[in-house]
Amino acid sequence: MGALLSFFVVIVLVLIALAGVQGAGLYVLFGTIIPYAAVATFILGVILRVIKWSRSPVPFHIPTTCGQEKSLPWIKYSKLESPSGTLGVIGRMALEVLLFRSLFRNLKPELRDDDGPRLVYSSNQWLWLGGLAFHWSMLIVILRHLRFFTQPVPFFVTIIDSLDGFLQIGAPHLLLTGVILLLAVTYLFLRRLFNPPVRYISLPSDYLPLFLIMGIATTGILMRYFFRVDIIHVKELTLGLATLNPEIPAGIGVIFYIHLFLISSLFAYFPFSKLMHMGGVFLSPTRNLANNSRIKRHVNPWNYPVKVHTYEEYEDEFREKMKDAGIPVEKE
């Protein structure tokens, strides 16, 4: 039900762009106003979410570890799994952000009946590979699109574009990351749909970003290989948006505006969705703190002095009554 609802939302977005551009001729709205509003919502939303997270109190070190903590000198400890200092935390975080190291862990539960029913956890390499392919291809696609927003085009964008299309298949030549992105996001969607435990916990908010990215990737592939658009006019529009001097050239196909509207929808939705894990991973105390509780005592900085009534004071106050009641006392 959640998948159908999210799919219906994306179809409605496509129809809105189609009707608005091809039917009503609202080129300025879909080519200028909506993209600017989406970027403003994205920037403001991300800033507010990060500020909110950064103000959350973390009085104690609560890192999640799965390795030996540093203790005695003769006990070998895990420098990345249980870092005791800043350098280890940076290395652990880099492996997590760049290689999704935690996804390679024992995340796949299985109930086996070898010697009686027992729960066994194993690694899920396909999930790790799909997530890695999706995120890295998305990053490369975004970097490649910088050629539409810059003049002259940065040298690294040209290098990335050349490496991405090194196979030289077709004309225009095939860009691998666009295809990998679509395949990877499709795998993540199918896994969520056909894996019963994952499907059970999935909400419409889990499916909507997947369908949006599928729509963006599909319209991008259609524009490049099937429904050609005027690239010169597209760059005029995007360069004008980047320089805050927007102009709407004539002759850009409607599929481009559908593509742009889906991107704007994703940008506007980003700060309010689970996609914010992109920034949240850096602010997670379970990841960005050192596991040094045996080396350093961590005291809650919000502790305040509390007036206590010690037993000695209690006995001094009620000694005679305690003796009358037959309760033993320490002092006669």
C-alpha positions, -999 to 999 in steps of 0.1 A, spaced: 0 0 0 28 24 9 46 16 -24 14 23 -45 8 55 -26 43 68 -33 42 57 -69 9 75 -73 25 107 -58 53 106 -83 30 100 -112 9 130 -101 41 151 -100 49 141 -135 14 149 -147 16 183 -129 48 192 -148 34 179 -181 2 199 -177 18 230 -164 44 232 -192 29 216 -222 -7 225 -214 -6 259 -196 28 271 -208 41 279 -173 77 279 -183 88 305 -158 71 287 -129 86 253 -136 119 266 -150 127 293 -124 104 298 -95 100 262 -84 137 254 -87 147 284 -66 120 276 -40 132 240 -38 168 250 -33 159 276 -7 138 249 12 167 225 9 193 248 23 171 263 51 157 228 60 192 212 62 205 241 83 176 239 108 178 201 111 216 202 117 212 230 143 185 210 160 207 179 161 238 198 173 218 212 202 207 178 214 224 170 248 250 142 248 262 141 284 280 107 281 301 89 255 278 63 239 297 49 209 285 17 193 315 -7 192 321 -43 182 358 -46 191 381 -48 221 383 -15 240 417 -1 249 426 -10 284 458 -27 296 490 -23 275 493 -61 268 458 -64 255 455 -57 218 426 -34 211 407 -26 179 417 9 167 389 12 142 361 -8 158 367 7 192 387 39 187 402 55 218 411 88 202 402 113 176 424 98 149 406 64 153 372 81 152 381 99 119 393 66 104 361 48 115 339 76 102 357 77 69 352 39 64 316 43 73 309 73 50 330 62 20 326 24 21 295 18 43 315 -6 65 286 -12 90 265 -26 61 291 -54 57 284 -66 92 262 -94 103 229 -78 95 210 -107 79 191 -128 105 182 -163 96 164 -190 116 182 -223 111 171 -258 121 205 -276 119 206 -287 156 173 -273 167 160 -238 160 186 -211 164 190 -175 152 221 -169 131 233 -135 118 252 -133 85 265 -105 63 243 -91 35 268 -84 8 241 -76 -18 227 -48 3 261 -34 9 269 -36 -28 236 -20 -38 240 8 -13 276 14 -23 267 15 -60 237 37 -55 255 64 -34 287 65 -54 269 66 -88 246 94 -74 276 114 -63 293 110 -97 261 119 -116 258 151 -95 294 160 -101 290 154 -139 260 178 -139 283 206 -128 291 211 -164 256 226 -169 261 252 -141 297 263 -147 315 281 -174 343 272 -180 337 236 -170 361 225 -141 388 201 -152 377 174 -128 342 174 -143 357 167 -177 379 139 -163 349 123 -145 328 126 -177 356 109 -197 360 81 -172 323 76 -169 319 71 -206 352 53 -214 334 24 -231 323 47 -259 292 28 -266 266 44 -289 263 81 -298 260 99 -275 283 75 -257 269 55 -228 275 70 -193 278 40 -169 268 58 -137 234 68 -150 226 31 -157 241 19 -125 221 45 -105 188 33 -120 197 -4 -115 209 2 -79 178 22 -68 156 -4 -85 173 -32 -65 168 -12 -33 131 -8 -41 127 -45 -50 144 -56 -18 121 -34 2 91 -48 -17 99 -85 -17 117 -90 16 89 -96 41 106 -82 72 117 -51 54 84 -47 37 66 -49 71 85 -19 85 84 1 53 64 33 52 53 55 22 82 78 33 106 50 26 93 44 -10 88 80 -21 125 90 -24 132 57 -43 104 65 -68 116 101 -71 152 90 -79 139 64 -103 119 91 -121 149 114 -122 172 88 -135 146 75 -161 139 110 -175 176 117 -176 183 86 -196 153 93 -219 166 128 -226 201 117 -234 194 87 -256 158 89 -269 140 122 -266 168 147 -275 167 182 -260 186 212 -270 217 210 -247 228 246 -255 194 260 -244 195 237 -213 229 251 -203 216 287 -209 188 280 -185 209 262 -158 237 287 -160 213 315 -156 198 298 -125 233 294 -111 242 330 -117 209 343 -104 201 357 -139 175 332 -151 163 332 -187 139 307 -203 151 298 -238 126 285 -263 127 250 -277 136 230 -246 115 198 -246 89 192 -220 107 161 -207 134 184 -194 109 203 -173 96 170 -159 131 161 -150 137 194 -134 105 193 -115 112 159 -100 147 171 -90 131 202 -73 106 179 -55 134 157 -42 154 188 -31 124 202 -12 115 169 4 151 161 14 153 180 47 121 164 60 129 128 49 152 100 60 176 112 33 190 135 60 211 106 72 236 122 48 243 149 74 231 130 104 258 103 103 284 130 112 264 141 142 256 106 156 271 102 190 273 64 185 297 70 156 316 103 163 327 96 199 358 78 211 353 47 233 376 58 261 354 53 292 382 32 308 408 60 303 387 90 311 359 96 334 329 113 318 308 134 341 274 147 331 281 185 326 245 192 336 249 177 371 239 202 397 246 201 435 219 181 454 213 185 491 215 151 506 205 138 541 231 113 552 225 84 575 246 100 602 224 131 601 192 109 600 203 90 630 213 121 649 178 134 642 158 103 651 181 84 675 159 85 705 128 75 686 147 47 669 159 33 703 124 35 716 112 15 686 139 -11 691 158 -1 659 195 -6 663 217 25 661 253 29 654 258 55 681 244 52 716 
